[in-house]
């Protein structure tokens, strides 16, 4: 049992060293490499020490080790949060890139407004609506838009030919000031 503990403990220093080198960008360990290397090394150190002390029959943690154990656990939890945050950022970026390449999946929008928006975006067509009667509320129609998101009573619209390089967006309230028709992409 003691040999296994020493073998596990021997991995701690190289993993910590690799984690710190990755943190200082000496080599690329990927977005999750640094927190996983450092947190994993600390976890291995805590487990190796626990197994070693339990193998002797003594209670763990020993009286003088409680503070060190608390700091180690806090650092392991911090590294876990760090890794989760990096994963979430990586996943969000990948999802955004996927959405940008597949805008046809988003609903098409026909937007009627009382005032001219002067968009002039490629792929967006502006049409002046005929005045059926002089009190017509909506005067302009815009086609070629896609609904990106609907949140907080606002619509986030992009042109159907949207790209990251030529990205334009329009935020409008989702209320009676505009008339909206949604169509399948």
N, CA, C and O of each residue as an XYZ file, in Angstrom:
740
protein
N       0.829     -1.189      0.000
C       0.000      0.000      0.000
C       0.878      1.260      0.000
O       0.592      2.242     -0.684
N       1.943      1.195      0.783
C       2.822      2.367      0.857
C       3.499      2.624     -0.487
O       3.693      3.778     -0.869
N       3.854      1.578     -1.198
C       4.483      1.763     -2.514
C       3.513      2.440     -3.486
O       3.895      3.316     -4.262
N       2.259      2.015     -3.422
C       1.247      2.645     -4.283
C       1.101      4.120     -3.936
O       0.963      4.956     -4.829
N       1.130      4.446     -2.654
C       1.025      5.849     -2.225
C       2.208      6.659     -2.736
O       2.044      7.783     -3.209
N       3.406      6.078     -2.637
C       4.594      6.790     -3.121
C       4.559      6.936     -4.635
O       4.999      7.956     -5.164
N       4.041      5.932     -5.342
C       3.934      6.020     -6.805
C       2.970      7.124     -7.212
O       3.241      7.886     -8.141
N       1.844      7.207     -6.512
C       0.873      8.269     -6.806
C       1.469      9.626     -6.455
O       1.309     10.587     -7.208
N       2.154      9.712     -5.320
C       2.764     10.976     -4.901
C       3.854     11.409     -5.876
O       4.077     12.606     -6.059
N       4.538     10.448     -6.507
C       5.589     10.791     -7.464
C       5.028     11.478     -8.701
O       5.755     12.195     -9.390
N       3.742     11.272     -8.994
C       3.113     11.926    -10.146
C       2.766     13.387     -9.875
O       2.569     14.161    -10.811
N       2.692     13.760     -8.624
C       2.219     15.098     -8.257
C       3.132     16.192     -8.791
O       2.659     17.139     -9.419
N       4.428     16.075     -8.549
C       5.371     17.131     -8.949
C       5.395     17.324    -10.468
O       5.302     18.465    -10.921
N       5.516     16.255    -11.284
C       5.490     16.486    -12.736
C       4.174     17.090    -13.221
O       4.184     17.946    -14.106
N       3.043     16.662    -12.661
C       1.759     17.235    -13.078
C       1.653     18.708    -12.698
O       1.178     19.525    -13.487
N       2.097     19.045    -11.486
C       2.100     20.458    -11.083
C       3.007     21.280    -11.987
O       2.636     22.373    -12.413
N       4.185     20.763    -12.278
C       5.125     21.470    -13.150
C       4.520     21.678    -14.537
O       4.600     22.773    -15.093
N       3.919     20.636    -15.090
C       3.262     20.770    -16.397
C       2.116     21.781    -16.342
O       1.931     22.563    -17.275
N       1.351     21.766    -15.254
C       0.254     22.717    -15.112
C       0.741     24.152    -15.072
O       0.156     25.025    -15.714
N       1.800     24.404    -14.329
C       2.335     25.765    -14.266
C       2.960     26.193    -15.594
O       2.802     27.339    -16.013
N       3.667     25.276    -16.254
C       4.235     25.603    -17.565
C       3.135     25.904    -18.584
O       3.269     26.821    -19.394
N       2.050     25.133    -18.540
C       0.920     25.402    -19.433
C       0.276     26.734    -19.087
O      -0.168     27.457    -19.978
N       0.219     27.064    -17.804
C      -0.355     28.343    -17.391
C       0.457     29.525    -17.883
O      -0.098     30.580    -18.192
N       1.772     29.353    -17.955
C       2.645     30.416    -18.471
C       2.863     30.286    -19.969
O       3.733     30.946    -20.537
N       2.069     29.433    -20.608
C       2.045     29.232    -22.056
C       3.386     28.819    -22.626
O       3.736     29.206    -23.741
N       4.148     28.026    -21.860
C       5.375     27.455    -22.382
C       5.033     26.413    -23.447
O       5.757     26.249    -24.429
N       3.919     25.715    -23.236
C       3.375     24.810    -24.242
C       1.852     24.906    -24.173
O       1.283     25.367    -23.183
N       1.214     24.461    -25.245
C      -0.242     24.567    -25.338
C      -0.882     23.287    -24.818
O      -0.762     22.221    -25.423
N      -1.562     23.414    -23.686
C      -2.260     22.262    -23.111
C      -3.758     22.350    -23.373
O      -4.537     21.583    -22.806
N      -4.154     23.267    -24.218
C      -5.575     23.434    -24.489
C      -6.238     24.279    -23.409
O      -5.616     24.600    -22.396
N      -7.486     24.634    -23.624
C      -8.154     25.520    -22.670
C      -8.395     24.888    -21.298
O      -8.507     25.601    -20.301
N      -8.475     23.574    -21.242
C      -8.742     22.915    -19.964
C      -7.487     22.340    -19.309
O      -7.547     21.848    -18.182
N      -6.358     22.398    -20.003
C      -5.154     21.744    -19.530
C      -4.635     22.252    -18.200
O      -4.376     21.458    -17.296
N      -4.480     23.557    -18.065
C      -3.884     24.105    -16.840
C      -4.709     23.779    -15.597
O      -4.155     23.239    -14.640
N      -6.010     24.084    -15.568
C      -6.745     23.774    -14.334
C      -6.839     22.279    -14.048
O      -6.825     21.873    -12.886
N      -6.933     21.455    -15.092
C      -7.022     20.017    -14.849
C      -5.693     19.439    -14.361
O      -5.684     18.550    -13.509
N      -4.575     19.932    -14.888
C      -3.272     19.449    -14.436
C      -3.004     19.852    -12.985
O      -2.583     19.029    -12.174
N      -3.251     21.119    -12.668
C      -2.994     21.590    -11.304
C      -3.974     20.963    -10.318
O      -3.564     20.442     -9.281
N      -5.253     21.009    -10.634
C      -6.261     20.424     -9.746
C      -6.084     18.922     -9.591
O      -6.235     18.384     -8.494
N      -5.762     18.242    -10.694
C      -5.535     16.798    -10.627
C      -4.320     16.454     -9.780
O      -4.349     15.485     -9.022
N      -3.254     17.236     -9.899
C      -2.058     16.994     -9.088
C      -2.369     17.172     -7.603
O      -1.945     16.364     -6.777
N      -3.103     18.222     -7.268
C      -3.453     18.439     -5.859
C      -4.371     17.337     -5.332
O      -4.229     16.894     -4.192
N      -5.301     16.903     -6.161
C      -6.193     15.815     -5.754
C      -5.403     14.523     -5.516
O      -5.649     13.807     -4.545
N      -4.466     14.237     -6.401
C      -3.623     13.055     -6.211
C      -2.800     13.166     -4.924
O      -2.626     12.178     -4.210
N      -2.300     14.356     -4.634
C      -1.513     14.541     -3.409
C      -2.372     14.279     -2.174
O      -1.932     13.601     -1.245
N      -3.580     14.805     -2.159
C      -4.470     14.605     -1.014
C      -4.828     13.131     -0.875
O      -4.810     12.593      0.232
N      -5.154     12.472     -1.984
C      -5.519     11.053     -1.930
C      -4.342     10.182     -1.507
O      -4.510      9.255     -0.715
N      -3.146     10.475     -2.031
C      -1.966      9.689     -1.653
C      -1.679      9.834     -0.162
O      -1.375      8.850      0.513
N      -1.773     11.046      0.347
C      -1.517     11.256      1.778
C      -2.582     10.558      2.627
O      -2.268      9.968      3.661
N      -3.833     10.626      2.189
C      -4.910      9.981      2.935
C      -4.703      8.462      2.975
O      -4.857      7.840      4.026
N      -4.357      7.875      1.842
C      -4.126      6.432      1.800
C      -2.917      6.043      2.663
O      -2.935      5.018      3.344
N      -1.888      6.857      2.625
C      -0.684      6.568      3.405
C      -0.976      6.601      4.901
O      -0.570      5.702      5.637
N      -1.688      7.648      5.353
C      -2.003      7.773      6.779
C      -2.971      6.674      7.196
O      -2.793      6.085      8.262
N      -3.985      6.381      6.395
C      -4.945      5.324      6.722
C      -4.260      3.964      6.776
O      -4.654      3.096      7.555
N      -3.230      3.778      5.943
C      -2.488      2.524      5.949
C      -1.743      2.286      7.254
O      -1.460      1.142      7.610
N      -1.425      3.357      7.965
C      -0.747      3.220      9.262
C      -1.750      3.025     10.387
O      -1.365      2.696     11.509
N      -3.024      3.222     10.103
C      -4.058      3.052     11.122
C      -4.388      4.330     11.867
O      -5.248      4.316     12.748
N      -3.732      5.433     11.544
C      -3.993      6.716     12.216
C      -5.211      7.391     11.573
O      -5.509      7.157     10.402
N      -5.914      8.230     12.350
C      -7.043      8.958     11.758
C      -6.532     10.041     10.800
O      -5.460     10.614     10.998
N      -7.316     10.302      9.773
C      -6.933     11.336      8.800
C      -7.976     12.412      8.826
O      -9.157     12.076      8.910
N      -7.644     13.674      8.760
C      -6.298     14.236      8.719
C      -5.684     14.312     10.108
O      -6.374     14.392     11.124
N      -4.389     14.284     10.106
C      -3.681     14.448     11.366
C      -3.885     15.867     11.874
O      -4.244     16.750     11.095
N      -3.667     16.102     13.137
C      -3.970     17.389     13.768
C      -3.317     18.561     13.043
O      -3.982     19.573     12.819
N      -2.083     18.469     12.680
C      -1.388     19.588     12.043
C      -1.675     19.738     10.567
O      -1.252     20.718      9.955
N      -2.380     18.795      9.982
C      -2.612     18.814      8.531
C      -3.957     19.403      8.129
O      -4.236     19.511      6.935
N      -4.786     19.779      9.067
C      -6.135     20.265      8.714
C      -6.094     21.527      7.865
O      -6.861     21.648      6.909
N      -5.227     22.456      8.190
C      -5.149     23.702      7.421
C      -4.663     23.423      5.995
O      -5.198     23.969      5.031
N      -3.648     22.571      5.874
C      -3.127     22.228      4.546
C      -4.186     21.500      3.727
O      -4.314     21.736      2.526
N      -4.941     20.620      4.367
C      -6.013     19.918      3.669
C      -7.091     20.905      3.209
O      -7.598     20.804      2.092
N      -7.432     21.854      4.074
C      -8.434     22.864      3.706
C      -7.988     23.709      2.519
O      -8.776     23.975      1.612
N      -6.728     24.131      2.523
C      -6.195     24.918      1.404
C      -6.161     24.072      0.137
O      -6.504     24.559     -0.941
N      -5.755     22.822      0.254
C      -5.703     21.937     -0.917
C      -7.082     21.725     -1.510
O      -7.248     21.787     -2.728
N      -8.070     21.477     -0.669
C      -9.438     21.272     -1.155
C      -9.968     22.557     -1.795
O     -10.636     22.509     -2.829
N      -9.674     23.692     -1.186
C     -10.111     24.969     -1.770
C      -9.484     25.182     -3.148
O     -10.156     25.645     -4.069
N      -8.210     24.848     -3.293
C      -7.555     24.992     -4.598
C      -8.106     24.001     -5.622
O      -8.223     24.330     -6.803
N      -8.442     22.794     -5.178
C      -9.047     21.814     -6.088
C     -10.410     22.315     -6.569
O     -10.736     22.198     -7.751
N     -11.194     22.864     -5.663
C     -12.507     23.416     -6.043
C     -12.326     24.600     -6.993
O     -13.064     24.726     -7.970
N     -11.356     25.465     -6.717
C     -11.085     26.607     -7.597
C     -10.683     26.132     -8.992
O     -11.155     26.677     -9.989
N      -9.823     25.131     -9.070
C      -9.432     24.587    -10.372
C     -10.626     23.967    -11.098
O     -10.722     24.041    -12.323
N     -11.530     23.359    -10.339
C     -12.737     22.782    -10.954
C     -13.599     23.876    -11.572
O     -14.071     23.734    -12.700
N     -13.805     24.962    -10.839
C     -14.573     26.087    -11.380
C     -13.878     26.686    -12.603
O     -14.532     27.039    -13.584
N     -12.584     26.796    -12.540
C     -11.798     27.313    -13.653
C     -12.008     26.436    -14.893
O     -12.253     26.952    -15.983
N     -11.915     25.128    -14.728
C     -12.094     24.213    -15.854
C     -13.513     24.291    -16.410
O     -13.705     24.280    -17.626
N     -14.505     24.371    -15.529
C     -15.896     24.471    -15.989
C     -16.112     25.781    -16.752
O     -16.789     25.792    -17.780
N     -15.544     26.876    -16.260
C     -15.664     28.157    -16.953
C     -15.016     28.123    -18.324
O     -15.580     28.635    -19.291
N     -13.833     27.523    -18.418
C     -13.162     27.402    -19.713
C     -13.950     26.512    -20.667
O     -14.037     26.793    -21.863
N     -14.524     25.434    -20.132
C     -15.343     24.555    -20.972
C     -16.572     25.302    -21.493
O     -16.922     25.188    -22.667
N     -17.219     26.061    -20.617
C     -18.416     26.804    -21.030
C     -18.071     27.824    -22.114
O     -18.828     27.995    -23.070
N     -16.944     28.493    -21.970
C     -16.532     29.463    -22.988
C     -16.251     28.769    -24.316
O     -16.667     29.249    -25.371
N     -15.552     27.647    -24.266
C     -15.236     26.885    -25.471
C     -16.514     26.378    -26.142
O     -16.642     26.450    -27.364
N     -17.453     25.869    -25.354
C     -18.715     25.345    -25.896
C     -19.558     26.466    -26.490
O     -20.154     26.296    -27.554
N     -19.613     27.615    -25.809
C     -20.377     28.745    -26.332
C     -19.824     29.258    -27.646
O     -20.582     29.587    -28.558
N     -18.509     29.327    -27.747
C     -17.877     29.771    -28.991
C     -18.170     28.787    -30.120
O     -18.468     29.198    -31.242
N     -18.087     27.500    -29.828
C     -18.376     26.490    -30.853
C     -19.839     26.556    -31.292
O     -20.136     26.429    -32.480
N     -20.747     26.752    -30.343
C     -22.169     26.867    -30.689
C     -22.430     28.111    -31.531
O     -23.224     28.066    -32.470
N     -21.773     29.216    -31.206
C     -21.945     30.450    -31.981
C     -21.422     30.282    -33.402
O     -22.046     30.756    -34.351
N     -20.290     29.616    -33.557
C     -19.750     29.367    -34.898
C     -20.683     28.461    -35.693
O     -20.887     28.676    -36.887
N     -21.244     27.461    -35.046
C     -22.182     26.571    -35.720
C     -23.426     27.333    -36.169
O     -23.902     27.144    -37.288
N     -23.948     28.190    -35.301
C     -25.121     28.979    -35.659
C     -24.812     29.922    -36.817
O     -25.641     30.100    -37.709
N     -23.626     30.527    -36.809
C     -23.262     31.444    -37.887
C     -23.193     30.727    -39.237
O     -23.513     31.319    -40.268
N     -22.779     29.463    -39.237
C     -22.682     28.710    -40.488
C     -24.000     28.075    -40.905
O     -24.124     27.589    -42.029
N     -24.992     28.074    -40.008
C     -26.277     27.431    -40.306
C     -27.442     28.354    -39.951
O     -28.382     27.937    -39.274
N     -27.382     29.593    -40.403
C     -28.466     30.538    -40.109
C     -29.796     30.111    -40.735
O     -30.857     30.542    -40.283
N     -29.748     29.283    -41.753
C     -30.991     28.826    -42.386
C     -31.866     28.046    -41.408
O     -33.053     27.844    -41.667
N     -31.299     27.612    -40.300
C     -32.081     26.902    -39.283
C     -32.946     27.838    -38.449
O     -33.905     27.398    -37.817
N     -32.616     29.117    -38.443
C     -33.355     30.094    -37.652
C     -34.586     30.556    -38.433
O     -34.567     30.526    -39.663
N     -35.649     30.980    -37.760
C     -36.861     31.413    -38.462
C     -36.617     32.664    -39.315
O     -35.912     33.590    -38.914
N     -37.219     32.655    -40.494
C     -37.191     33.846    -41.347
C     -38.209     34.844    -40.795
O     -39.242     34.454    -40.251
N     -37.905     36.131    -40.940
C     -38.743     37.186    -40.365
C     -39.141     38.175    -41.454
O     -38.305     38.627    -42.236
N     -40.413     38.500    -41.492
C     -40.906     39.624    -42.291
C     -41.312     40.682    -41.284
O     -42.166     40.446    -40.430
N     -40.698     41.843    -41.388
C     -40.851     42.904    -40.396
C     -41.523     44.112    -41.028
O     -41.063     44.615    -42.053
N     -42.608     44.578    -40.422
C     -43.279     45.807    -40.854
C     -43.067     46.861    -39.777
O     -43.257     46.601    -38.589
N     -42.666     48.071    -40.215
C     -42.383     49.154    -39.270
C     -43.080     50.435    -39.708
O     -43.341     50.626    -40.896
N     -43.381     51.315    -38.756
C     -43.989     52.587    -39.133
C     -42.974     53.566    -39.726
O     -43.353     54.477    -40.462
N     -41.688     53.386    -39.410
C     -40.644     54.293    -39.898
C     -39.625     53.513    -40.703
O     -39.443     52.312    -40.504
N     -38.967     54.201    -41.607
C     -37.931     53.575    -42.418
C     -36.697     53.330    -41.555
O     -36.286     54.200    -40.787
N     -36.112     52.148    -41.684
C     -34.946     51.779    -40.888
C     -33.619     52.055    -41.583
O     -32.581     52.075    -40.922
N     -33.623     52.267    -42.883
C     -32.415     52.570    -43.662
C     -31.340     51.505    -43.448
O     -30.182     51.835    -43.193
N     -31.718     50.240    -43.549
C     -30.750     49.179    -43.296
C     -29.716     49.059    -44.402
O     -28.518     49.130    -44.127
N     -30.136     48.883    -45.618
C     -29.203     48.771    -46.736
C     -28.242     47.595    -46.617
O     -27.119     47.667    -47.116
N     -28.658     46.525    -45.974
C     -27.808     45.353    -45.791
C     -27.972     44.410    -46.971
O     -29.069     44.289    -47.516
N     -26.905     43.746    -47.371
C     -27.049     42.755    -48.448
C     -28.031     41.655    -48.038
O     -27.977     41.146    -46.918
N     -28.913     41.302    -48.945
C     -29.877     40.243    -48.681
C     -31.150     40.703    -47.999
O     -32.090     39.919    -47.871
N     -31.212     41.965    -47.551
C     -32.419     42.488    -46.896
C     -33.111     43.416    -47.886
O     -32.512     44.356    -48.408
N     -34.381     43.129    -48.130
C     -35.147     43.924    -49.087
C     -36.130     44.816    -48.339
O     -36.893     44.353    -47.491
N     -36.097     46.103    -48.670
C     -37.029     47.071    -48.079
C     -38.097     47.398    -49.122
O     -37.789     47.671    -50.282
N     -39.360     47.367    -48.686
C     -40.476     47.679    -49.574
C     -41.370     48.691    -48.875
O     -41.725     48.524    -47.708
N     -41.731     49.748    -49.608
C     -42.695     50.704    -49.064
C     -44.082     50.109    -49.242
O     -44.472     49.750    -50.353
N     -44.829     50.005    -48.145
C     -46.175     49.446    -48.200
C     -47.127     50.486    -48.769
O     -46.988     51.676    -48.487
N     -48.087     50.048    -49.564
C     -49.040     51.008    -50.129
C     -49.947     51.565    -49.030
O     -50.339     50.858    -48.101
N     -50.262     52.836    -49.163
C     -51.165     53.478    -48.202
C     -52.594     53.114    -48.573
O     -53.229     53.784    -49.388
N     -53.092     52.037    -47.960
C     -54.462     51.625    -48.227
C     -55.402     52.737    -47.798
O     -56.331     53.093    -48.524
N     -55.166     53.263    -46.664
C     -55.886     54.454    -46.230
C     -54.859     55.359    -45.559
O     -53.790     54.891    -45.167
N     -55.153     56.587    -45.429
C     -54.163     57.544    -44.928
C     -53.733     57.259    -43.495
O     -52.697     57.756    -43.056
N     -54.486     56.491    -42.781
C     -54.126     56.195    -41.399
C     -53.353     54.889    -41.239
O     -53.320     54.332    -40.142
N     -52.732     54.388    -42.306
C     -51.993     53.131    -42.219
C     -50.842     53.269    -41.223
O     -50.046     54.205    -41.292
N     -50.779     52.333    -40.320
C     -49.777     52.412    -39.249
C     -48.395     51.960    -39.720
O     -47.397     52.615    -39.420
N     -48.329     50.846    -40.454
C     -47.048     50.310    -40.896
C     -46.808     50.705    -42.341
O     -47.664     50.504    -43.202
N     -45.648     51.264    -42.598
C     -45.371     51.840    -43.915
C     -44.239     51.143    -44.655
O     -44.122     51.285    -45.872
N     -43.396     50.389    -43.940
C     -42.238     49.748    -44.579
C     -42.160     48.275    -44.186
O     -42.441     47.902    -43.047
N     -41.775     47.455    -45.150
C     -41.630     46.024    -44.916
C     -40.183     45.625    -45.220
O     -39.582     46.074    -46.196
N     -39.648     44.766    -44.347
C     -38.273     44.277    -44.501
C     -38.303     42.756    -44.551
O     -38.852     42.096    -43.668
N     -37.703     42.220    -45.600
C     -37.613     40.774    -45.783
C     -36.143     40.395    -45.915
O     -35.309     41.215    -46.298
N     -35.840     39.148    -45.593
C     -34.460     38.683    -45.667
C     -33.769     38.720    -44.314
O     -32.540     38.704    -44.241
N     -34.549     38.769    -43.244
C     -33.994     38.769    -41.891
C     -34.201     37.408    -41.247
O     -35.101     36.657    -41.624
N     -33.358     37.102    -40.272
C     -33.482     35.878    -39.483
C     -33.548     36.249    -38.009
O     -32.871     37.172    -37.554
N     -34.368     35.519    -37.276
C     -34.469     35.729    -35.835
C     -33.317     35.000    -35.171
O     -33.238     33.772    -35.211
N     -32.430     35.759    -34.565
C     -31.300     35.160    -33.856
C     -31.718     34.736    -32.460
O     -31.408     33.630    -32.015
N     -32.435     35.634    -31.763
C     -32.891     35.326    -30.399
C     -34.056     36.238    -30.056
O     -34.238     37.300    -30.652
N     -34.832     35.802    -29.091
C     -35.933     36.590    -28.536
C     -35.756     36.538    -27.027
O     -35.913     35.483    -26.412
N     -35.427     37.686    -26.431
C     -35.115     37.703    -25.005
C     -35.451     39.057    -24.412
O     -35.178     40.097    -25.011
N     -36.039     39.034    -23.244
C     -36.325     40.274    -22.535
C     -37.235     41.217    -23.294
O     -37.092     42.435    -23.184
N     -38.160     40.684    -24.057
C     -39.075     41.526    -24.821
C     -38.417     42.186    -26.029
O     -38.946     43.155    -26.574
N     -37.266     41.665    -26.446
C     -36.576     42.216    -27.609
C     -36.257     41.109    -28.604
O     -36.001     39.964    -28.231
N     -36.280     41.482    -29.880
C     -35.900     40.562    -30.952
C     -34.508     40.942    -31.429
O     -34.200     42.118    -31.621
N     -33.685     39.940    -31.614
C     -32.354     40.139    -32.159
C     -32.383     39.565    -33.569
O     -32.509     38.355    -33.754
N     -32.268     40.438    -34.556
C     -32.396     40.046    -35.952
C     -31.074     40.243    -36.677
O     -30.332     41.185    -36.396
N     -30.787     39.344    -37.618
C     -29.610     39.460    -38.472
C     -30.061     39.215    -39.906
O     -31.070     38.549    -40.134
N     -29.313     39.755    -40.885
C     -29.654     39.461    -42.277
C     -29.405     37.988    -42.596
O     -28.558     37.346    -41.974
N     -30.138     37.467    -43.556
C     -30.007     36.047    -43.885
C     -28.635     35.729    -44.452
O     -28.224     34.568    -44.436
N     -27.912     36.726    -44.954
C     -26.568     36.523    -45.501
C     -25.497     36.934    -44.490
O     -24.371     37.257    -44.869
N     -25.849     36.921    -43.220
C     -24.937     37.364    -42.163
C     -23.678     36.516    -42.133
O     -23.737     35.293    -42.255
N     -22.538     37.175    -41.969
C     -21.264     36.500    -41.720
C     -20.578     37.231    -40.578
O     -20.930     38.360    -40.237
N     -19.604     36.572    -40.003
C     -18.871     37.170    -38.886
C     -18.157     38.445    -39.334
O     -18.096     39.417    -38.581
N     -17.624     38.446    -40.540
C     -16.861     39.588    -41.041
C     -17.757     40.784    -41.370
O     -17.367     41.929    -41.140
N     -18.942     40.530    -41.901
C     -19.841     41.617    -42.298
C     -21.063     41.649    -41.398
O     -22.153     42.018    -41.834
N     -20.884     41.267    -40.163
C     -22.014     41.097    -39.256
C     -22.704     42.384    -38.864
O     -22.096     43.288    -38.290
N     -23.971     42.451    -39.182
C     -24.844     43.511    -38.715
C     -25.950     42.861    -37.912
O     -26.323     41.714    -38.158
N     -26.458     43.588    -36.968
C     -27.564     43.082    -36.173
C     -28.539     44.188    -35.864
O     -28.177     45.364    -35.845
N     -29.768     43.813    -35.623
C     -30.828     44.765    -35.334
C     -31.559     44.282    -34.088
O     -31.976     43.126    -34.014
N     -31.712     45.159    -33.122
C     -32.444     44.839    -31.901
C     -33.696     45.701    -31.883
O     -33.619     46.929    -31.923
N     -34.844     45.050    -31.823
C     -36.131     45.751    -31.819
C     -36.990     45.239    -30.677
O     -36.873     44.080    -30.279
N     -37.852     46.095    -30.151
C     -38.778     45.600    -29.123
C     -39.803     44.667    -29.762
O     -40.244     44.888    -30.891
N     -40.172     43.630    -29.030
C     -41.185     42.696    -29.500
C     -42.506     43.133    -28.891
O     -42.990     42.545    -27.923
N     -43.084     44.186    -29.482
C     -44.330     44.745    -28.968
C     -45.153     45.279    -30.137
O     -44.897     44.924    -31.288
N     -46.126     46.117    -29.856
C     -47.050     46.600    -30.876
C     -46.428     47.661    -31.796
O     -47.080     48.086    -32.749
N     -45.198     48.096    -31.540
C     -44.579     49.110    -32.400
C     -44.125     48.530    -33.734
O     -43.863     49.279    -34.675
N     -44.029     47.199    -33.826
C     -43.652     46.540    -35.074
C     -44.611     45.372    -35.310
O     -45.227     44.853    -34.379
N     -44.720     44.979    -36.563
C     -45.519     43.803    -36.916
C     -44.544     42.777    -37.477
O     -43.725     43.076    -38.346
N     -44.655     41.570    -36.961
C     -43.688     40.540    -37.303
C     -44.412     39.294    -37.781
O     -45.419     38.884    -37.203
N     -43.892     38.702    -38.833
C     -44.356     37.391    -39.309
C     -43.149     36.478    -39.360
O     -42.114     36.822    -39.929
N     -43.297     35.315    -38.761
C     -42.217     34.326    -38.760
C     -42.545     33.237    -39.770
O     -43.699     32.835    -39.919
N     -41.519     32.769    -40.457
C     -41.668     31.706    -41.433
C     -40.570     30.682    -41.200
O     -39.518     31.019    -40.656
N     -40.798     29.434    -41.602
C     -39.716     28.444    -41.461
C     -38.502     28.870    -42.259
O     -38.626     29.475    -43.324
N     -37.309     28.546    -41.730
C     -36.051     28.925    -42.364
C     -35.950     28.428    -43.753
O     -34.944     28.666    -44.422
